[in-house]
Amino acid sequence: MRKLTPTGQQLIEEVAQRHGFSTDAVMSMLESVIRGNGSMAQFDHPEFGGSGQ
């Protein structure tokens, strides 16, 4: 998992709270988007219903 700046961590926490997900789920999705170079995200997290794109 990436190390975020304090501002980045705060943004992750705000997004998680706003959309009703854990910070772990939001970080998982962020990592998926980064791995897909911003054009696609393949993820696997229980809060998002398992695997998907």
mmJSON file of the N, C-alpha and C atoms, coordinates in Angstrom:
{"data_MODEL":{"atom_site":{
"group_PDB":["ATOM","ATOM","ATOM","ATOM","ATOM","ATOM","ATOM","ATOM","ATOM","ATOM","ATOM","ATOM","ATOM","ATOM","ATOM","ATOM","ATOM","ATOM","ATOM","ATOM","ATOM","ATOM","ATOM","ATOM","ATOM","ATOM","ATOM","ATOM","ATOM","ATOM","ATOM","ATOM","ATOM","ATOM","ATOM","ATOM","ATOM","ATOM","ATOM","ATOM","ATOM","ATOM","ATOM","ATOM","ATOM","ATOM","ATOM","ATOM","ATOM","ATOM","ATOM","ATOM","ATOM","ATOM","ATOM","ATOM","ATOM","ATOM","ATOM","ATOM","ATOM","ATOM","ATOM","ATOM","ATOM","ATOM","ATOM","ATOM","ATOM","ATOM","ATOM","ATOM","ATOM","ATOM","ATOM","ATOM","ATOM","ATOM","ATOM","ATOM","ATOM","ATOM","ATOM","ATOM","ATOM","ATOM","ATOM","ATOM","ATOM","ATOM","ATOM","ATOM","ATOM","ATOM","ATOM","ATOM","ATOM","ATOM","ATOM","ATOM","ATOM","ATOM","ATOM","ATOM","ATOM","ATOM","ATOM","ATOM","ATOM","ATOM","ATOM","ATOM","ATOM","ATOM","ATOM","ATOM","ATOM","ATOM","ATOM","ATOM","ATOM","ATOM","ATOM","ATOM","ATOM","ATOM","ATOM","ATOM","ATOM","ATOM","ATOM","ATOM","ATOM","ATOM","ATOM","ATOM","ATOM","ATOM","ATOM","ATOM","ATOM","ATOM","ATOM","ATOM","ATOM","ATOM","ATOM","ATOM","ATOM","ATOM","ATOM","ATOM","ATOM","ATOM","ATOM","ATOM","ATOM","ATOM","ATOM"],
"id":[1,2,3,4,5,6,7,8,9,10,11,12,13,14,15,16,17,18,19,20,21,22,23,24,25,26,27,28,29,30,31,32,33,34,35,36,37,38,39,40,41,42,43,44,45,46,47,48,49,50,51,52,53,54,55,56,57,58,59,60,61,62,63,64,65,66,67,68,69,70,71,72,73,74,75,76,77,78,79,80,81,82,83,84,85,86,87,88,89,90,91,92,93,94,95,96,97,98,99,100,101,102,103,104,105,106,107,108,109,110,111,112,113,114,115,116,117,118,119,120,121,122,123,124,125,126,127,128,129,130,131,132,133,134,135,136,137,138,139,140,141,142,143,144,145,146,147,148,149,150,151,152,153,154,155,156,157,158,159],
"type_symbol":["N","C","C","N","C","C","N","C","C","N","C","C","N","C","C","N","C","C","N","C","C","N","C","C","N","C","C","N","C","C","N","C","C","N","C","C","N","C","C","N","C","C","N","C","C","N","C","C","N","C","C","N","C","C","N","C","C","N","C","C","N","C","C","N","C","C","N","C","C","N","C","C","N","C","C","N","C","C","N","C","C","N","C","C","N","C","C","N","C","C","N","C","C","N","C","C","N","C","C","N","C","C","N","C","C","N","C","C","N","C","C","N","C","C","N","C","C","N","C","C","N","C","C","N","C","C","N","C","C","N","C","C","N","C","C","N","C","C","N","C","C","N","C","C","N","C","C","N","C","C","N","C","C","N","C","C","N","C","C"],
"label_atom_id":["N","CA","C","N","CA","C","N","CA","C","N","CA","C","N","CA","C","N","CA","C","N","CA","C","N","CA","C","N","CA","C","N","CA","C","N","CA","C","N","CA","C","N","CA","C","N","CA","C","N","CA","C","N","CA","C","N","CA","C","N","CA","C","N","CA","C","N","CA","C","N","CA","C","N","CA","C","N","CA","C","N","CA","C","N","CA","C","N","CA","C","N","CA","C","N","CA","C","N","CA","C","N","CA","C","N","CA","C","N","CA","C","N","CA","C","N","CA","C","N","CA","C","N","CA","C","N","CA","C","N","CA","C","N","CA","C","N","CA","C","N","CA","C","N","CA","C","N","CA","C","N","CA","C","N","CA","C","N","CA","C","N","CA","C","N","CA","C","N","CA","C","N","CA","C","N","CA","C","N","CA","C","N","CA","C"],
"label_alt_id":[null,null,null,null,null,null,null,null,null,null,null,null,null,null,null,null,null,null,null,null,null,null,null,null,null,null,null,null,null,null,null,null,null,null,null,null,null,null,null,null,null,null,null,null,null,null,null,null,null,null,null,null,null,null,null,null,null,null,null,null,null,null,null,null,null,null,null,null,null,null,null,null,null,null,null,null,null,null,null,null,null,null,null,null,null,null,null,null,null,null,null,null,null,null,null,null,null,null,null,null,null,null,null,null,null,null,null,null,null,null,null,null,null,null,null,null,null,null,null,null,null,null,null,null,null,null,null,null,null,null,null,null,null,null,null,null,null,null,null,null,null,null,null,null,null,null,null,null,null,null,null,null,null,null,null,null,null,null,null],
"label_comp_id":["MET","MET","MET","ARG","ARG","ARG","LYS","LYS","LYS","LEU","LEU","LEU","THR","THR","THR","PRO","PRO","PRO","THR","THR","THR","GLY","GLY","GLY","GLN","GLN","GLN","GLN","GLN","GLN","LEU","LEU","LEU","ILE","ILE","ILE","GLU","GLU","GLU","GLU","GLU","GLU","VAL","VAL","VAL","ALA","ALA","ALA","GLN","GLN","GLN","ARG","ARG","ARG","HIS","HIS","HIS","GLY","GLY","GLY","PHE","PHE","PHE","SER","SER","SER","THR","THR","THR","ASP","ASP","ASP","ALA","ALA","ALA","VAL","VAL","VAL","MET","MET","MET","SER","SER","SER","MET","MET","MET","LEU","LEU","LEU","GLU","GLU","GLU","SER","SER","SER","VAL","VAL","VAL","ILE","ILE","ILE","ARG","ARG","ARG","GLY","GLY","GLY","ASN","ASN","ASN","GLY","GLY","GLY","SER","SER","SER","MET","MET","MET","ALA","ALA","ALA","GLN","GLN","GLN","PHE","PHE","PHE","ASP","ASP","ASP","HIS","HIS","HIS","PRO","PRO","PRO","GLU","GLU","GLU","PHE","PHE","PHE","GLY","GLY","GLY","GLY","GLY","GLY","SER","SER","SER","GLY","GLY","GLY","GLN","GLN","GLN"],
"label_asym_id":["A","A","A","A","A","A","A","A","A","A","A","A","A","A","A","A","A","A","A","A","A","A","A","A","A","A","A","A","A","A","A","A","A","A","A","A","A","A","A","A","A","A","A","A","A","A","A","A","A","A","A","A","A","A","A","A","A","A","A","A","A","A","A","A","A","A","A","A","A","A","A","A","A","A","A","A","A","A","A","A","A","A","A","A","A","A","A","A","A","A","A","A","A","A","A","A","A","A","A","A","A","A","A","A","A","A","A","A","A","A","A","A","A","A","A","A","A","A","A","A","A","A","A","A","A","A","A","A","A","A","A","A","A","A","A","A","A","A","A","A","A","A","A","A","A","A","A","A","A","A","A","A","A","A","A","A","A","A","A"],
"label_entity_id":["1","1","1","1","1","1","1","1","1","1","1","1","1","1","1","1","1","1","1","1","1","1","1","1","1","1","1","1","1","1","1","1","1","1","1","1","1","1","1","1","1","1","1","1","1","1","1","1","1","1","1","1","1","1","1","1","1","1","1","1","1","1","1","1","1","1","1","1","1","1","1","1","1","1","1","1","1","1","1","1","1","1","1","1","1","1","1","1","1","1","1","1","1","1","1","1","1","1","1","1","1","1","1","1","1","1","1","1","1","1","1","1","1","1","1","1","1","1","1","1","1","1","1","1","1","1","1","1","1","1","1","1","1","1","1","1","1","1","1","1","1","1","1","1","1","1","1","1","1","1","1","1","1","1","1","1","1","1","1"],
"label_seq_id":[1,1,1,2,2,2,3,3,3,4,4,4,5,5,5,6,6,6,7,7,7,8,8,8,9,9,9,10,10,10,11,11,11,12,12,12,13,13,13,14,14,14,15,15,15,16,16,16,17,17,17,18,18,18,19,19,19,20,20,20,21,21,21,22,22,22,23,23,23,24,24,24,25,25,25,26,26,26,27,27,27,28,28,28,29,29,29,30,30,30,31,31,31,32,32,32,33,33,33,34,34,34,35,35,35,36,36,36,37,37,37,38,38,38,39,39,39,40,40,40,41,41,41,42,42,42,43,43,43,44,44,44,45,45,45,46,46,46,47,47,47,48,48,48,49,49,49,50,50,50,51,51,51,52,52,52,53,53,53],
"pdbx_PDB_ins_code":[null,null,null,null,null,null,null,null,null,null,null,null,null,null,null,null,null,null,null,null,null,null,null,null,null,null,null,null,null,null,null,null,null,null,null,null,null,null,null,null,null,null,null,null,null,null,null,null,null,null,null,null,null,null,null,null,null,null,null,null,null,null,null,null,null,null,null,null,null,null,null,null,null,null,null,null,null,null,null,null,null,null,null,null,null,null,null,null,null,null,null,null,null,null,null,null,null,null,null,null,null,null,null,null,null,null,null,null,null,null,null,null,null,null,null,null,null,null,null,null,null,null,null,null,null,null,null,null,null,null,null,null,null,null,null,null,null,null,null,null,null,null,null,null,null,null,null,null,null,null,null,null,null,null,null,null,null,null,null],
"Cartn_x":[0.837,0.0,0.887,0.456,1.229,1.179,2.243,2.27,1.778,0.743,0.157,0.635,0.581,0.824,-0.342,-0.18,-1.318,-2.547,-2.339,-3.461,-4.122,-3.312,-3.854,-4.647,-4.126,-4.833,-6.155,-6.16,-7.394,-8.425,-7.982,-8.901,-9.502,-8.67,-9.163,-10.228,-9.962,-10.92,-12.225,-12.133,-13.334,-14.15,-13.49,-14.198,-14.875,-14.157,-14.724,-15.971,-15.871,-17.009,-18.18,-17.896,-18.939,-19.727,-19.036,-19.686,-19.98,-19.678,-20.044,-19.157,-17.888,-16.941,-15.838,-15.101,-13.95,-12.785,-11.838,-10.648,-9.871,-9.906,-9.244,-9.843,-11.162,-11.825,-11.459,-11.443,-11.109,-9.65,-8.752,-7.348,-7.194,-7.953,-7.916,-8.324,-9.368,-9.826,-8.798,-8.208,-7.174,-6.011,-5.567,-4.477,-4.869,-6.112,-6.585,-6.561,-6.998,-7.0,-5.564,-4.672,-3.265,-2.673,-2.931,-2.41,-2.951,-4.169,-4.771,-4.432,-3.485,-3.053,-4.205,-5.184,-6.3,-7.35,-7.167,-8.136,-9.009,-8.588,-9.381,-8.984,-9.924,-9.625,-10.183,-9.32,-9.746,-9.524,-10.583,-10.493,-11.123,-10.805,-11.391,-11.429,-12.564,-12.733,-14.167,-14.348,-15.701,-16.705,-16.243,-17.182,-17.717,-17.03,-17.498,-18.146,-18.482,-19.149,-18.2,-16.937,-15.946,-15.211,-14.892,-14.094,-14.972,-14.338,-15.044,-14.12,-14.69,-13.945,-14.701],
"Cartn_y":[-1.172,0.0,1.241,2.24,3.468,4.281,5.026,5.955,7.299,7.81,9.076,10.211,11.393,12.582,12.727,13.526,13.762,14.303,15.15,15.676,14.569,13.697,12.568,11.63,11.358,10.482,11.099,12.407,13.097,12.995,13.138,13.017,11.613,10.595,9.216,9.036,9.556,9.445,10.17,11.341,12.098,11.363,10.805,10.054,8.833,8.12,6.936,7.296,8.34,8.747,9.21,9.989,10.528,9.434,8.337,7.286,6.019,6.028,4.909,3.68,3.882,2.779,2.966,1.894,1.998,2.645,3.16,3.724,2.629,1.399,0.283,0.042,0.103,-0.101,1.014,2.24,3.37,3.279,2.905,2.725,1.603,0.536,-0.578,-0.109,0.694,1.208,2.171,3.013,3.93,3.152,2.107,1.275,0.646,0.21,-0.389,0.62,1.829,2.882,3.225,3.284,3.581,2.477,1.205,0.081,0.102,0.603,0.683,1.974,2.723,3.991,4.97,4.901,5.837,5.536,4.483,4.195,2.987,2.15,0.987,0.558,-0.023,-0.516,-1.92,-2.879,-4.227,-4.347,-4.676,-4.671,-5.929,-6.178,-7.298,-6.912,-6.393,-5.985,-6.312,-6.917,-7.319,-6.175,-4.99,-3.855,-3.424,-3.816,-3.51,-4.733,-5.725,-6.909,-7.937,-7.873,-8.825,-8.244,-9.093,-8.633,-7.961,-7.061,-6.356,-5.436,-4.742,-3.766,-2.458],
"Cartn_z":[0.0,0.0,0.0,-0.704,-0.814,0.472,0.681,1.803,1.282,1.898,1.475,2.365,1.811,2.624,3.598,4.629,5.532,4.791,3.813,3.023,2.222,1.616,0.86,1.747,2.93,3.878,4.299,4.507,4.881,3.754,2.521,1.391,1.298,1.522,1.506,2.59,3.769,4.868,4.548,3.923,3.557,2.5,1.496,0.451,1.065,1.931,2.579,3.384,4.166,4.987,4.118,3.104,2.23,1.531,1.159,0.377,1.178,2.468,3.326,3.199,2.837,2.744,3.772,4.027,4.922,4.171,4.928,4.281,3.55,4.064,3.393,2.004,1.905,0.618,-0.372,0.105,-0.766,-1.216,-0.312,-0.69,-1.704,-1.528,-2.473,-3.869,-3.935,-5.232,-5.82,-4.986,-5.469,-6.076,-5.388,-5.911,-7.246,-7.37,-8.625,-9.768,-9.489,-10.51,-10.915,-9.944,-10.246,-11.115,-10.741,-11.543,-12.97,-13.153,-14.475,-15.197,-14.672,-15.268,-15.468,-14.6,-14.645,-15.688,-16.494,-17.544,-17.225,-16.282,-15.92,-14.51,-13.786,-12.444,-12.292,-12.045,-11.682,-10.187,-9.466,-8.015,-7.437,-6.187,-5.46,-3.989,-3.587,-2.184,-1.772,-0.607,-0.188,-0.096,0.228,0.329,-1.035,-2.094,-3.444,-4.084,-3.274,-3.792,-4.371,-4.015,-4.543,-5.715,-6.67,-7.808,-8.85,-9.591,-10.65,-11.402,-12.362,-13.167,-13.18],
"occupancy":[1.0,1.0,1.0,1.0,1.0,1.0,1.0,1.0,1.0,1.0,1.0,1.0,1.0,1.0,1.0,1.0,1.0,1.0,1.0,1.0,1.0,1.0,1.0,1.0,1.0,1.0,1.0,1.0,1.0,1.0,1.0,1.0,1.0,1.0,1.0,1.0,1.0,1.0,1.0,1.0,1.0,1.0,1.0,1.0,1.0,1.0,1.0,1.0,1.0,1.0,1.0,1.0,1.0,1.0,1.0,1.0,1.0,1.0,1.0,1.0,1.0,1.0,1.0,1.0,1.0,1.0,1.0,1.0,1.0,1.0,1.0,1.0,1.0,1.0,1.0,1.0,1.0,1.0,1.0,1.0,1.0,1.0,1.0,1.0,1.0,1.0,1.0,1.0,1.0,1.0,1.0,1.0,1.0,1.0,1.0,1.0,1.0,1.0,1.0,1.0,1.0,1.0,1.0,1.0,1.0,1.0,1.0,1.0,1.0,1.0,1.0,1.0,1.0,1.0,1.0,1.0,1.0,1.0,1.0,1.0,1.0,1.0,1.0,1.0,1.0,1.0,1.0,1.0,1.0,1.0,1.0,1.0,1.0,1.0,1.0,1.0,1.0,1.0,1.0,1.0,1.0,1.0,1.0,1.0,1.0,1.0,1.0,1.0,1.0,1.0,1.0,1.0,1.0,1.0,1.0,1.0,1.0,1.0,1.0],
"B_iso_or_equiv":[0.0,0.0,0.0,0.0,0.0,0.0,0.0,0.0,0.0,0.0,0.0,0.0,0.0,0.0,0.0,0.0,0.0,0.0,0.0,0.0,0.0,0.0,0.0,0.0,0.0,0.0,0.0,0.0,0.0,0.0,0.0,0.0,0.0,0.0,0.0,0.0,0.0,0.0,0.0,0.0,0.0,0.0,0.0,0.0,0.0,0.0,0.0,0.0,0.0,0.0,0.0,0.0,0.0,0.0,0.0,0.0,0.0,0.0,0.0,0.0,0.0,0.0,0.0,0.0,0.0,0.0,0.0,0.0,0.0,0.0,0.0,0.0,0.0,0.0,0.0,0.0,0.0,0.0,0.0,0.0,0.0,0.0,0.0,0.0,0.0,0.0,0.0,0.0,0.0,0.0,0.0,0.0,0.0,0.0,0.0,0.0,0.0,0.0,0.0,0.0,0.0,0.0,0.0,0.0,0.0,0.0,0.0,0.0,0.0,0.0,0.0,0.0,0.0,0.0,0.0,0.0,0.0,0.0,0.0,0.0,0.0,0.0,0.0,0.0,0.0,0.0,0.0,0.0,0.0,0.0,0.0,0.0,0.0,0.0,0.0,0.0,0.0,0.0,0.0,0.0,0.0,0.0,0.0,0.0,0.0,0.0,0.0,0.0,0.0,0.0,0.0,0.0,0.0,0.0,0.0,0.0,0.0,0.0,0.0],
"pdbx_formal_charge":[null,null,null,null,null,null,null,null,null,null,null,null,null,null,null,null,null,null,null,null,null,null,null,null,null,null,null,null,null,null,null,null,null,null,null,null,null,null,null,null,null,null,null,null,null,null,null,null,null,null,null,null,null,null,null,null,null,null,null,null,null,null,null,null,null,null,null,null,null,null,null,null,null,null,null,null,null,null,null,null,null,null,null,null,null,null,null,null,null,null,null,null,null,null,null,null,null,null,null,null,null,null,null,null,null,null,null,null,null,null,null,null,null,null,null,null,null,null,null,null,null,null,null,null,null,null,null,null,null,null,null,null,null,null,null,null,null,null,null,null,null,null,null,null,null,null,null,null,null,null,null,null,null,null,null,null,null,null,null],
"auth_seq_id":[1,1,1,2,2,2,3,3,3,4,4,4,5,5,5,6,6,6,7,7,7,8,8,8,9,9,9,10,10,10,11,11,11,12,12,12,13,13,13,14,14,14,15,15,15,16,16,16,17,17,17,18,18,18,19,19,19,20,20,20,21,21,21,22,22,22,23,23,23,24,24,24,25,25,25,26,26,26,27,27,27,28,28,28,29,29,29,30,30,30,31,31,31,32,32,32,33,33,33,34,34,34,35,35,35,36,36,36,37,37,37,38,38,38,39,39,39,40,40,40,41,41,41,42,42,42,43,43,43,44,44,44,45,45,45,46,46,46,47,47,47,48,48,48,49,49,49,50,50,50,51,51,51,52,52,52,53,53,53],
"auth_comp_id":["MET","MET","MET","ARG","ARG","ARG","LYS","LYS","LYS","LEU","LEU","LEU","THR","THR","THR","PRO","PRO","PRO","THR","THR","THR","GLY","GLY","GLY","GLN","GLN","GLN","GLN","GLN","GLN","LEU","LEU","LEU","ILE","ILE","ILE","GLU","GLU","GLU","GLU","GLU","GLU","VAL","VAL","VAL","ALA","ALA","ALA","GLN","GLN","GLN","ARG","ARG","ARG","HIS","HIS","HIS","GLY","GLY","GLY","PHE","PHE","PHE","SER","SER","SER","THR","THR","THR","ASP","ASP","ASP","ALA","ALA","ALA","VAL","VAL","VAL","MET","MET","MET","SER","SER","SER","MET","MET","MET","LEU","LEU","LEU","GLU","GLU","GLU","SER","SER","SER","VAL","VAL","VAL","ILE","ILE","ILE","ARG","ARG","ARG","GLY","GLY","GLY","ASN","ASN","ASN","GLY","GLY","GLY","SER","SER","SER","MET","MET","MET","ALA","ALA","ALA","GLN","GLN","GLN","PHE","PHE","PHE","ASP","ASP","ASP","HIS","HIS","HIS","PRO","PRO","PRO","GLU","GLU","GLU","PHE","PHE","PHE","GLY","GLY","GLY","GLY","GLY","GLY","SER","SER","SER","GLY","GLY","GLY","GLN","GLN","GLN"],
"auth_asym_id":["A","A","A","A","A","A","A","A","A","A","A","A","A","A","A","A","A","A","A","A","A","A","A","A","A","A","A","A","A","A","A","A","A","A","A","A","A","A","A","A","A","A","A","A","A","A","A","A","A","A","A","A","A","A","A","A","A","A","A","A","A","A","A","A","A","A","A","A","A","A","A","A","A","A","A","A","A","A","A","A","A","A","A","A","A","A","A","A","A","A","A","A","A","A","A","A","A","A","A","A","A","A","A","A","A","A","A","A","A","A","A","A","A","A","A","A","A","A","A","A","A","A","A","A","A","A","A","A","A","A","A","A","A","A","A","A","A","A","A","A","A","A","A","A","A","A","A","A","A","A","A","A","A","A","A","A","A","A","A"],
"auth_atom_id":["N","CA","C","N","CA","C","N","CA","C","N","CA","C","N","CA","C","N","CA","C","N","CA","C","N","CA","C","N","CA","C","N","CA","C","N","CA","C","N","CA","C","N","CA","C","N","CA","C","N","CA","C","N","CA","C","N","CA","C","N","CA","C","N","CA","C","N","CA","C","N","CA","C","N","CA","C","N","CA","C","N","CA","C","N","CA","C","N","CA","C","N","CA","C","N","CA","C","N","CA","C","N","CA","C","N","CA","C","N","CA","C","N","CA","C","N","CA","C","N","CA","C","N","CA","C","N","CA","C","N","CA","C","N","CA","C","N","CA","C","N","CA","C","N","CA","C","N","CA","C","N","CA","C","N","CA","C","N","CA","C","N","CA","C","N","CA","C","N","CA","C","N","CA","C","N","CA","C","N","CA","C","N","CA","C"],
"pdbx_PDB_model_num":[1,1,1,1,1,1,1,1,1,1,1,1,1,1,1,1,1,1,1,1,1,1,1,1,1,1,1,1,1,1,1,1,1,1,1,1,1,1,1,1,1,1,1,1,1,1,1,1,1,1,1,1,1,1,1,1,1,1,1,1,1,1,1,1,1,1,1,1,1,1,1,1,1,1,1,1,1,1,1,1,1,1,1,1,1,1,1,1,1,1,1,1,1,1,1,1,1,1,1,1,1,1,1,1,1,1,1,1,1,1,1,1,1,1,1,1,1,1,1,1,1,1,1,1,1,1,1,1,1,1,1,1,1,1,1,1,1,1,1,1,1,1,1,1,1,1,1,1,1,1,1,1,1,1,1,1,1,1,1]
}}}
